[in-house]
Amino acid sequence: MSAVEYDDKKHGGDGYASHQVSGIDGAHHSDYTEDPALKVGLQRQLKSRHLAMISIGGVIGTGLFLGTGSALGHGGPLGLFLGYSLMGSICYCVMICLGEMISFLPIPGGHIALAARFVDPALSFTMGWNYWYNWIIILPAELSAAAVLINLWNKTINNALWISICLIVVVAINLFGAGVYGECEFWFASIKVLTITGLIILGIIITSGGGPDHTSIGFRYWRHPGPFVQYEGIKGSLGQFLGFWAVLTQAAFSYIGTEIVAIAAGEAKNPRRNLPRAIKKVYIRILVFYLGGTFIIGLLVPSDDGGLSLNSGTALASPFVIAIRRAGIPALPSIVNACLLTSAWSAASSDLFTSSRAIYGLALTHQAPKIFARTTKSGLPYVAIIFCALFGALAYMSLQSTAGKVFGYFANLTAAAGLLTWWGICFVYIRFEKGLRSQGIARSTLPYAAKLNYRAAAAWYAIVLITIILFFSAWSVFLRDNWSASDFITNYLPVWLFPILWIGYKLIMKTRFIRASEMDFVSGLDVIESDTYDEPPPRNWVEKIWTKLM
């Protein structure tokens, strides 16, 4: 049976337990515990406001600020909005499934460790390496996005300089520990929230005729070029549907990362109180930031604007910046672009944090070399961070092509890998829910239980749609005269690797599925509950508002 053991020894008198996970079979392995560098483990340094902003930061990133441009060009304003709405519903279902599990068992490794407990060590191995792969690939994607954004100001300096500066900042943030990462993410995410909120308000003003030219746009671009785009010139409703479907991969890339809060659970203070608080507000962020943002973008910029293509080479910019330029507002495009650049830094910092914790969790369960489980006395997995940072060098591939083209390749890779992670989370939840029923544990007793997810309805909804989207993710390469080996590989490589890793590990290690009646819902609960406490009530109206927001 899968088990997670906890070392409840207090470190540094901070009152928070340091967690250490045993092997996937629950056995004690002396080669890990004899090394002093492997005994410390992660420490709970992330506060409530850090978790709240990490969950927001996972929702708002370059996918919204930058990637929505190409999505608008493919699907038109209505296709863009519908595509992000559909993917938003999937994202919400995944998050409530994850929220129920991770609030109950906030352990290092997050959903990767939960897969070993409730499904099969082979699935844990597969999800862990897929998740690590996802984030070490998306890291250079964000660095490439930073180059795209800076190109708005200066195209004469080689992009290698901008990539290097961004990478150095990201590595420095992570090497200072989870507390510094959480603090930086808090301020980066605050800038993102203020930026997207301001852009939505500004978009409403511009489309209503409040711009310098006082021209009311309204739904002009919904009438011409039209609500949908005829994909690749294919006429009729089929072409419009294909345009909408082409939005889904980009939409998936934009939403991937919302689940980062699960990986951060092992370093969160008072996790059983703070994690449900962060999960419950995900739907608000989806509605306000993504659906509100994409709707406004569809009003502000026509779908046939040449600057929307990341490969245009003429206006490598966010659709928000394009809209502000079209409205004739001076100076503001540069200010907004600077805010978007901090978004790329924030996303890249989260990518390195998540990938390092993923491989750290794999090392603890003996599914990766044990050197990656090494930490400093303060609980920093420095070997994992340095190793994962090396993959940021893949961003220099953009020097051989346009930065936008490389960004598109990475987006395809990470969208597929990220959707597979979501698929795995939902599958783990289905088994988790079955285990609860088998052992007579009421969902109402969990720290967080979503009413929508009765009998894993939300999990099944997400699994079905994710499977369909993955199967047809690279359909466009099969159109006449449209074959692209790079697009085919980047869309389907993760889909091929996932079952190969799962089945291969299962055959080699001879693992078995864990029966519902044998699932471990007990190990570590005593330490988790000892880390749980009632926070003091707000003392004034300012603290009340802060508590509501965070």
N, C-alpha and C positions, 0 to 999 in steps of 0.2 A: 504494500500500500504506500502511496506517496505521502510523505510527511514533511513538515517544515519545523525544524527545531529552532528555538530561540535562546540566545544567550542574554539573560536578563541582568547581567552584571552592569552596574552603572559606571559610566565613564565621565570623569571630570566633574562629578557632582552636579550635572545639569538636570538630573531628574528624569531623563529620557533613556529608555532602554536601547541598547545597540543590538541590532538583529543580525543573526548569522544563520544561513540556510544550510541544512545538511544535504547529503546526496539525495537524488530523486527517489531512491528506494528507502529513504529514512535511516539508512545505516550511518554509523559514525566512521569518518575516515580520518585516521591519525595524520596522514600526510598533509592534510589541510590545516589541522588544528595545532600541529607542532610548530608551524612557522609563525612567529610573533606577528609578522606583517599581515597574516590572514585572520588573526583573532579579533581585531578591532571591529571591523565591519562598518556599515554605514551608520550615521548618527542623525537623529531627527533635528534638523535645523530649519526646515521650511515652515513659516508661519501661515496663519489663515489667509492673510492678504496676499502672500506669495502664491499659495495654491490657487486662489481666485484668479489672479492675473496670469498664472501659468495656463490655466484652463481657457482664459480668454485669448492668450497669446497663441494657443493651439488652433484657435478658430480664425484669428485675423492674421494674415501674413501676405507674402508676395503673390500668393495664388489669387487673393481678392484684389489687391492693389494693381498687380501687373498682368497676371494670367487671364483675367476677365476680358482683356482686350481681344485676344485671339478667339475666345469663346463667343464673344459678341459677333465677331466676323464670321464665324461658322454658323451660328444659330439664329442671329437676329435678336432683337430685344425680347420678344416673347419666348423664343427658344432658349435664350440665356436664362430668363427668369424661371421657366419651367424646369430646365436642367438642374439649376441650383436648388430649386424647391424639392425635386425628387431626391437629390443627393442629401439635402438637409434632413429629410424625413428618415433616410437610412442612418445618417449620423446620429440623430436623436435616439433611434432605437438601439443602436450600438452602445451609446453612452448610458442609457438607463440599465441595460444588461450589465455593463461593466460596473456601473455604480453600485448595484446591489451586491456584487461579489467583492469588489475591492473595499467597500465600506465595512463589510463583514470581516474580511481578512486583508488588512492593509500591510502586505508583506513585501520585502524586497523582491524585485523581479516582476511584480504586478501580475498581469494576465498570463505571462510566461510561466510563472511559478504555479498559478492557479490551474493551468492546463495539466501539469504533472499531478496535481491533487485530484482533479475531478474527471479527467479523461484518460490520459496515457502519457508516459514520459516521452514517447516518440513524438507526440503532438507538441509537447513543451519544447523539445529540441528543435522541431521544425519552425514553430512560431518564434522562438528565440532568435534563431539565425536569420529568418526572414525579416524579423523586426530590426535586427542589427543592420542587415544589408540595406533595408529601407532607409534608415537614417544616415548611414555613411554615404549613401548615394545622393540623398536629398541635400546633404551638407554642401557639396560642390554646386548643386543647383541653385542654392540660395546665394552662394558667392558669385556665381554667374549672373544672378539677378541683380546683385549690387553693381556689377559692371554695366549692366543694361541701364540702370538708373543713372549712374554717373555719366554715361555717354550723352545724356541730355545736355549736360553742361560742357563736357570736354571730350572730343573724339581724337585729339592729337596725341595724348599720352597713352602708352600701351596699357591695356587692361590688366596686365600682370601686376602692376603697381597697386591697383585698387583691390584686386583679389588678395594680394599679400597683406595689405593693411587690414582688411576685414578679417582675414584668417587669424592674424596675430591678436586682434582684439578679442575674438571669440575664444581662442585658446587661453588667453590670460584670464578672462572671466571665469572659465571653468576650473582653472588650476587654483583659484582662490577658494573653492569649495561651494557646497550646495547653498549655504547661507548667502554668499556674495552673488551666486547665480540667481537665487530667488529675488534678491534685492534689485539686481540689474533688470531682471525680467519684469519686476513690478513697475519700474520706471519706463522701460521700453514699451511694455504693454499699455501703460497709461497714455503714452504718446500716441500709440496706435488707436486706442479708443477715442481719444480727443480728435485725432485726425479723421477717422472714418465718420464720427458724429458730425464734425464740422463740414466734411465734404458732402454728406447727405443733406444737411441744412443748406449749404451753398448751392447744391444741385437743385433743390426745390426753388430757391430764389432765382437762379438763372433760367430754369425752365418756365418760371412764371413771369419772366420779363424784367427781373430786377438787376440784370447785368448792365454793363456800361452802355450797350446799344439799346437797351430797353426793348429788345425783341422777345416776344413770348414764343417759346418753342412748343410747349405742350406735348402732344403726341405726334408731332410732325414727322419724326423719323419712324414711327410705327406705320404711318401711311406710305411714306417713301423714304428709304427703299422697301419698307414693309416689315411686318411683325416677325416673319421668318426669312431665312436665306435659302435659296435653291442650291443645295450642296453640290459643288463641282458641276454646276449647270444642269443638274438633273431636274426635269420639269415636273410640275404637279405636286400633289400631296406627298409622294414618295420622297422627292428632293427636300421638302420642308421637314419631313420626319427625320431624314438622315442628318439634316443640319442640326436639329434638336439633339439627336443621339450623339453627334460629334462633340457636344458640349459636356457630356457626362464625364469623360476622362479628365478634362480640365477641372470640372467641378469637384471630382474626387480628390485631385491633387490639392485643391484649395482647402478641403475639409480635413484631409489627413493630418493628424497631429492633435486632434481634440482629445485623444486617449492618452496623451502624455501624462496627464494627471495620475494615471494608474502606476506608471513607472516611478513617479515622484512620491507615491504613497509610502514607500519604505523609509523616506527621509522627512515625512510630514509630522509636525507636532499635532497632538490631539486628533489623530486621523479619523476616528469614528464620529467626531463632531464636524470637522472641517471638510472632509471629502464629500459627504452628502450635500453640504451647503454649496460646494462648487458644482456638483453634478446637477442639482436641481435647477440651476440658472442657465444651463446650456441652451435650452430651447429659446430663451429670451435673446441670447446672443446670436443664434441662428436667424431668428426672425428679424431682429433689428439690423444687425451688421451685414449679413449676407443677402437676405432677401430684400431688405431695404436698399442696400448698396447696389445690387445688380439691377433692381427696378429703376433706380435713378440713373445708372449708367446707360440703360436702354433709352432713356429720355434725352440724355445729353449728347450722345455721340451716334452718328449714323453707322450702320453696320458695314457700309462700304468705304469707310474712312481708311486710307492707305496706312496711316500710322498705327493701326491696331495690330498689324502683323509684327511679331517679335523679330522677323527676318527682314523687315522693310529696309533697314539701314538708313532711314531718313528721319524717323521720329521714334526712336526706341524709348517709349515712355508709357506711363500708366494712362488708361482711358480717362481717369479723373484729370490728369494734367492736360491731356488733349482737349477735354471739354473746357477747362479754364482758359487755355490758349485761344480756343475758338470764340470764347465769350469776350476776349480782348482785355482780360484783367492782367495788368503788368505785375511783375515781381512774384505774384502768388504761386505760379507754377514751380519756381525754384524752391520756395518755402515748403510746398507740399512734397516736392521730390526729396527734399532733405528729410522730411518725416518718414517718407517711404523707405529711405535708405536705413534709418534706424530700425524699421520693420525687418529689413533683410538681415541686419545684425542680430536682432532678437531671435529671428527664426533660426539662423545659423547656430547661435548659442544654444538654443533648445535642441537642435539636431545633435550637436556634440554631447550634450548632457544625456540625452536619451540613448544614443548609441553606446556610450560608455557604460551606462547602467545596465543596458541589455546584455552586453558581453560580460559584465561583472556578475550578473545573475546567472548566466550560463556557466561561468567558471565555478560558482558556488555549488552548482548542481552537477559538476564534473562533466559538463557538456562542452566545455571550452578549456584550453590550457589554464592551469591553476594560477599562473603568473598574473592573469587578469583580475584575480581576486585580491591582489595586494592593495593595501590601503596605508595611508599615513596614520599617525597617532590621532589625528583629528577626523579620521574616517573618509579621506579623499582617495578614490580609486585611481591613483595617478597613472598607473601603467595602462589601464583601459582608456583613459582620456588621451594620453600621448599617442597610443596606437590608432585610435579612431581619428584623431586630428590629422594623421598622415594622409588619410583619404581625401582631405580637403584639397590636396594637390591635383585631384582630377579636374578641378575647375579650370586649370590652365589649358585643358583641351580646347577651351573657347578661343584661345589665341590662334588656333589653326582654322577656325571657322568663325561665323558670327556668334556672339555670345547668346543671342536669342535662339539660334538653332540648337546649341548645346543645352540650353535651358529647357527646350522642348523635349529633347531626348531624355533628360533626367526626370522631367515631369511624367513622362510615360512610364518609366521604370518605377518610380515611387508611387504613382497612382495604382498600378497593378499590385505591387507589394503591400501597399497600405490597405487596399481592399481585401487582400488575403488575410491580413491581420484582423480586420473587422470580421471577416467570415469566421476566423478561428475564435475570436472573442464570443461571438454569438453561439457557436457550436459548444464551447465550454459552458456557456450559460445554460444551454438546453440540458446538458448533463448535470450541472449544478442544481437546477430546478428539480430535475428528476430525483436527485439524491436527497434534496430537502423533503420531498413527498415520501420517498421510500423510508426515510428515518423519522418521519413524523415531526419535522421541524416546520413550524408555520412561518411563511414569508413575512407576516406581520410583525414577527419578533426581530427581524433584521434591522440594522440601523437605518437603512434606506430601502424602501420597497415601492416600486412604481405600479400604480393601479393599471396602467395600460398594458403591462407585461404579464397578465394572468396566463398561466400555462404556457409561458414562453412565446406568446403571440408575436411580440415585437421582434424577438430573435429569429423566428421563422420568416417573418416578413423581410427582414434585412438579408437573411441568407439566400432566399429565393432571388431577390433583386440583384444582389451582389454577384451571384452565380451567372445570371443572364448578362449583366454588364461586362463581366470578365470574359465570357465566351465570345461576345461580339465587340470586344474592345478595339480590335484592329481591323474591323470590317472594311474600312476605306481602302486598304491596300489591295483588296480583291476587285476593285472597280477597274474597268478597262483602262489600260495605259497608266495605271496609278500604282503599280507595284513598287514597294520600297522595302528593301531588306532590313534597313535600320529601324524603320517604324514597326515592322513585323516582330523583330527580335526584342526591341525595347518594350513592346506591349505584352508579349507572350512568354518571355524568359522567366519571370517570376512565377507564372502560372504553371510552367513545366517543372520548375525546381521544387515547388511546394510538395506535390505528391511524391516526387522522387526521394526527397529528404525524409518524408514521413514513413513511407514504405521501407526505404533502405535502412533507416535506423531501427525500425521495428523488426525487420528480419535479422539484422546483425546482432542486436541486443536482446532479441527475443522478449520484448515487452508485451504486456497485455492490457486491454481496456479494463479500467477499474469499474467494478460493479457498483450500482447505486447504493446498495446496502453496505458496501465496504468503504465508501468515501469518508475521508477524514475531515470532519467539521470541528474538531476539538483542539488539535495540537496548536499551541501558541496563543490560545484565546486568553489565558491568564495574563500574559505579558501585554497583549493588545489592550485588554481591559484596564490594566494598571497604567497604561499610557493615556487613558481616557479620563477626562475631568470636565466638570461644568465650568464654563468660563463666566467671569463676573458680568452682571447685567450692565447695559449702557448707563452711564451716569448723567448724560445730558442729551439734547436733541441732535447735536453733532455726531455723537457716538452712535445714536440710534440710526441715523442715516447711513453712517459708515458701515454698521453691521448689516443693514439691508443690502447695500451695494456689494460688500465683500462676502 
